[in-house]
Amino acid sequence: MKQPHGWIILDKPVGLGSTQAVSAVKRNLREAGYGKKNKVGHGGTLDPLAEGVLPIAVGEATKLCGRMLDASKIYAFTVEFGTQTSTLDAEGEVVERSDVRPMLAALEAVLPRFTGAIEQVPPAFSALKVDGKRAYDLARAGEEVVLKKRAVIIHALEIRGHEPSEGTSLQSVTLVANVSKGTYIRSLARDIAHALESVGHVTMLRRLKAGPFSEVQAISLDKLNEIGKGARLEDIILPLEVGLDDIPALDLDPEATVAVQQGRVLSGCPEPDGLYWARHGTVPIALMELDAGTAKVVRGFNLQDVAES
């Protein structure tokens, strides 16, 4: 059976870890008869308590996982005001309380401060390493975890909905954020609450988009499990090149295709400088960086032999 290459976009449910999701894809491919040697990886960790778009790369698409990690992402998240937890989400213990419930107008006034280039301190319960150990392991062991500020970019931040408490103040609010890589939504929620002279934690976190992949393309875990029971993989797997929608294509003739497959440099290219995905017909051949008319292979794809004609 021909080995698959492409993307399975999972609508990850709450409670399932990203590594578990990868294992689920491997298991279904194995049960569907594709063997045990399928390369599978994910395009950006999603916490077990989070849900939503998790791109899972299969075969040669795993060579693009690094690009997916660097991609911007869009999240919807709900902040409940009045309590802050140790994990900054619903899993942790309450560590701080406040009677302050912010007004909607005050929230609208502070959001511009969290748009654009900002600095944030990651949560203590995160996968970042401190002296070679995961921060969440140290935090769970009761050790004090001090993480450095990091620069991130919030491309857009807007209010989706809110739950009023007494009067016109807010018990909770749901926001949508378009963020750069490395952004921690739990930290963003904490800092917004502090800016409103309150405290808060995240009670809902859903990834709406990761790079070029959105909710529209995502399938449920039940739909994934149908593959292992005989459903057609072709109905859910997206082509490798869908993960390259944000960069232009470079069309190769047969001679240039052979050269690129051999890792040789192309010269005399008229296209503007930048990153391209080179293709022969509809078949992706390589990621290439073009500079001053010269194109060099960044990453080659071994999808199928493209014969010179």
MARPARO-540367 format. One line per 8 residues: number of its first residue (from 1); their letters; for each residue x, z, y of C-alpha. Coordinates in steps of 0.2 Angstrom, whole numbers, always signed. Layout:
MARPARO-540367
NUM> A> X,Z,Y  ...
//
This chain:
MARPARO-540367
1> MKQPHGWI> +0,+0,+0  +7,-5,+17  +13,+10,+27  +3,+13,+43  +10,+14,+61  +0,+19,+76  -9,+34,+84  -23,+45,+77
9> ILDKPVGL> -31,+54,+92  -38,+71,+86  -51,+81,+95  -42,+97,+90  -54,+111,+87  -51,+129,+93  -41,+139,+80  -31,+124,+73
17> GSTQAVSA> -12,+124,+78  -4,+107,+82  +8,+109,+67  -8,+111,+56  -16,+96,+64  +0,+86,+59  -1,+93,+41  -20,+88,+40
25> VKRNLREA> -15,+70,+45  -1,+70,+32  -13,+76,+18  -26,+64,+22  -14,+49,+22  -7,+56,+5  -25,+58,-2  -29,+40,+4
33> GYGKKNKV> -15,+33,-6  -2,+30,+7  +11,+40,-2  +21,+56,+3  +34,+48,+15  +24,+45,+30  +32,+50,+47  +20,+60,+57
41> GHGGTLDP> +22,+69,+73  +12,+75,+88  +13,+70,+106  +12,+87,+115  +8,+105,+108  -9,+111,+111  -12,+130,+109  -23,+136,+94
49> LAEGVLPI> -35,+143,+107  -36,+126,+116  -46,+111,+111  -46,+93,+115  -35,+78,+115  -20,+79,+103  -11,+62,+100  -4,+61,+83
57> AVGEATKL> +9,+48,+80  +11,+39,+63  +26,+29,+56  +35,+19,+70  +24,+27,+83  +33,+43,+81  +48,+35,+91  +36,+37,+106
65> CGRMLDAS> +33,+56,+104  +46,+60,+117  +38,+49,+130  +21,+57,+126  +28,+74,+129  +34,+68,+146  +17,+61,+151  +5,+69,+163
73> KIYAFTVE> -11,+78,+156  -28,+82,+162  -36,+99,+157  -53,+107,+160  -51,+126,+160  -62,+141,+164  -56,+156,+174  -65,+173,+172
81> FGTQTSTL> -61,+184,+187  -60,+203,+186  -48,+205,+171  -30,+199,+167  -24,+199,+149  -7,+200,+141  -8,+182,+135  -18,+176,+151
89> DAEGEVVE> -31,+170,+139  -45,+178,+128  -33,+182,+114  -24,+196,+123  -27,+214,+128  -33,+218,+146  -18,+224,+156  -26,+223,+174
97> RSDVRPML> -43,+224,+182  -50,+220,+199  -67,+223,+207  -64,+208,+218  -75,+192,+214  -70,+178,+226  -82,+168,+236  -83,+149,+232
105> AALEAVLP> -77,+145,+250  -62,+156,+247  -58,+147,+231  -60,+130,+240  -48,+135,+253  -34,+140,+241  -34,+126,+229  -24,+114,+241
113> RFTGAIEQ> -10,+127,+239  -9,+123,+221  -9,+105,+223  +7,+94,+223  +24,+101,+219  +23,+120,+215  +33,+133,+206  +26,+144,+193
121> VPPAFSAL> +32,+158,+181  +27,+153,+163  +17,+166,+152  +27,+179,+142  +17,+172,+127  +24,+155,+127  +36,+145,+116  +50,+145,+128
129> KVDGKRAY> +66,+153,+122  +75,+168,+129  +92,+171,+122  +88,+160,+107  +71,+168,+103  +54,+163,+107  +46,+172,+121  +30,+175,+112
137> DLARAGEE> +40,+183,+98  +48,+195,+110  +32,+199,+119  +23,+203,+102  +37,+215,+98  +33,+224,+114  +49,+218,+123  +48,+214,+142
145> VVLKKRAV> +50,+196,+144  +56,+189,+161  +55,+170,+163  +62,+160,+177  +51,+150,+189  +50,+132,+185  +45,+117,+196  +29,+107,+191
153> IIHALEIR> +17,+95,+199  -1,+97,+200  -7,+79,+204  -25,+84,+207  -36,+100,+206  -55,+101,+208  -70,+112,+204  -81,+106,+190
161> GHEPSEGT> -93,+121,+189  -95,+139,+193  -104,+155,+187  -110,+166,+201  -111,+185,+200  -120,+195,+213  -123,+187,+230  -113,+171,+231
169> SLQSVTLV> -96,+177,+224  -90,+170,+207  -89,+178,+190  -80,+163,+183  -76,+145,+188  -71,+129,+178  -58,+118,+186  -50,+101,+181
177> ANVSKGTY> -32,+99,+183  -21,+83,+182  -3,+90,+179  +14,+85,+175  +24,+90,+159  +29,+108,+158  +14,+115,+167  +6,+130,+160
185> IRSLARDI> -13,+131,+164  -14,+150,+160  -1,+153,+173  -10,+142,+185  -26,+152,+182  -17,+168,+185  -9,+162,+201  -26,+156,+208
193> AHALESVG> -34,+172,+204  -20,+182,+213  -21,+171,+228  -39,+176,+229  -34,+194,+229  -41,+196,+211  -35,+194,+193  -41,+182,+180
201> HVTMLRRL> -38,+174,+163  -43,+158,+154  -58,+159,+143  -59,+140,+139  -46,+127,+139  -49,+109,+134  -37,+94,+136  -46,+79,+142
209> KAGPFSEV> -32,+67,+143  -14,+65,+137  -4,+51,+144  -15,+35,+140  -26,+44,+128  -43,+51,+132  -58,+60,+124  -66,+43,+122
217> QAISLDKL> -53,+39,+108  -53,+56,+100  -60,+59,+83  -66,+75,+75  -57,+84,+61  -72,+80,+50  -69,+62,+54  -51,+63,+50
225> NEIGKGAR> -55,+71,+33  -65,+56,+28  -50,+46,+27  -44,+56,+12  -61,+53,+4  -59,+34,+5  -65,+30,+23  -55,+15,+31
233> LEDIILPL> -40,+21,+41  -41,+5,+51  -57,+12,+59  -48,+27,+67  -30,+23,+69  -25,+15,+86  -10,+2,+87  +7,+8,+92
241> EVGLDDIP> +6,-2,+108  -9,+8,+115  +4,+22,+118  +13,+9,+130  -1,+5,+141  +7,+12,+156  +22,+0,+156  +23,-19,+156
249> ALDLDPEA> +26,-30,+141  +41,-42,+140  +37,-57,+129  +51,-64,+118  +54,-81,+111  +60,-81,+92  +78,-82,+97  +77,-67,+109
257> TVAVQQGR> +67,-58,+96  +81,-59,+83  +94,-54,+96  +84,-38,+101  +81,-34,+83  +100,-34,+81  +102,-23,+96  +110,-36,+107
265> VLSGCPEP> +108,-37,+126  +97,-50,+134  +104,-57,+151  +96,-68,+164  +79,-59,+164  +69,-63,+180  +57,-48,+179  +59,-33,+191
273> DGLYWARH> +70,-18,+185  +61,-5,+174  +55,+0,+157  +47,-13,+146  +40,-15,+129  +46,-31,+121  +35,-40,+110  +35,-56,+99
281> GTVPIALM> +17,-62,+100  +7,-46,+97  +21,-37,+88  +30,-23,+97  +49,-26,+95  +57,-13,+106  +57,-2,+121  +69,-10,+134
289> ELDAGTAK> +77,-5,+150  +79,-20,+162  +92,-18,+176  +98,-33,+187  +92,-46,+175  +100,-37,+160  +88,-30,+146  +95,-17,+134
297> VVRGFNLQ> +86,-9,+119  +81,+9,+122  +72,+11,+105  +68,-2,+92  +53,-3,+81  +53,-9,+63  +35,-14,+61  +38,-30,+52
305> DVAES> +50,-44,+50  +47,-58,+64  +55,-73,+57  +63,-86,+69  +53,-102,+70
//
